[in-house]
Amino acid sequence: MDIESFREYCLSLPGTTEGMKWEHLCFMIEEKIYIIIAIDDGCRFSIKCNPDEFDVLTARDGIAQAFHLAKRQWIQVENLDVLNDKELKSRVEASRAMVLAKLPKKIQAKYS
C-alpha cells in the first residue's frame, strides 16, 4: 500500500483526524494518537498493539519495539510493505479500537 492509499484508509475510519507532531504524521481519534508515521524516513510507522501479540509481532522481520512509546504496547514497522494490505488495515483498526476503548464511555458511544 502506498502512503496516499494508507492516508485515505485511515481518514475513512469514523472520527479519525490527522496532524503533525514531532515532525511525524499522526492519525488520531479525539486527539489521541493511534498511528504515528515518519513520511520523510521511508514511511516507518508506529502502531498500538495488543501486548499478548507483541512477541509474535516483533519476531517478524521489519517489526520492532517502538522507540519512546509504551513498552510492549506499540510496535514500529519498517515500512508500509512489511504487512500485506489486509493485515495492515486490520492492525490500523485494532490500534484505533484500543485507543478508543481508553476514552470515556460517552465519547466511545459517538463512534459505535
N, C-alpha and C positions, 0 to 999 in steps of 0.2 A: 504494500500500500504506500502511495506517495504522501508527502506531508499535506498537500491540499485536500486529498480524499480523507485523510486522518482528521484533519481540522473540521471538515464538513460533517463527518460522522459524529465527532464529539459534540459539536454545536447542535446536532439534531436531537440530542438527548434532552428531555424536559428540564428546564431550569439551568442549563449549562451556560456559563459565560466564559469569556476569555480575557486574559490580561497579561501584562508583563510584570514579572517580579524577578529580581536578581539577574536581569538580562536574559531571562528564560520565558518562553511562552507557557502560560498556565491555563488549565481548564479547571473551572471551579463550579461548585453548586453552593449558593448562599455565601459566596466569598471564601469558601473552604476548598483548598486545592485537592484535586484527586488525580491530576496528571501534571507533571512539570517536564517540559521538553526543551532541550538545547538545540534550537534550529541552526545555530551557527557552528555546531560541533557534530555534524553528521546525523542529526536528529536523534541523538541519545536521549532517552527519557526515563523518568522515574514514575512508578505507579504503585499504588497501595495494593497489598496482597494479604491473603489470609495467612496468619502465622503458621498454621498447620501445613501449608503448601510451600513455605519458604525454602526448606532444604531441597525439595524436589526441583523447585524452580531455579535456585542458584547453582544446582549441579549441572544445569544445561549450559552449553556454550553461548556466550553473549549475554548472560544474565548474572548479576552480582548484587550484593547488598548495596542499597542506595546510600551514597555519602550524605551525611548531615541530616538524615531523616530517621524516624523511629526504627530502631534495630528490629529485624525480623518482621517488620510490618510494611516495609517499602523495598521494592527491587528496582535496580537500574538495568535497563535493556539497551544494549549497544546501538541498535538502530531499528527502524520500523520493519525490516526484513527478517529479524530474528524469529518473530512469531508470524504464522500464516494469518490471513485476514480474519478468518473465523475466530481463532483464538485471541487475536488482538482485540477484536470487538467484544468478545466475552470478558476479557481482562478489564477493558475500559468500563464496561457495565458493572462488573463486580467492584471495581475501585470506587466508582460513583456511589454504588449502593452502600458500601462500608462507610463512606464519609457521610452520606445522608442518614444512616442509622444512628450516628452520633449527635445529630441535631434534635432539637425539641420536637415532640410529637406533633405539635401544631404545624410546624414547618414541614415535617415529613408528609403530613396529610395533603399538603398542596401538590405533591408530586405523585400521589398514589393513583 
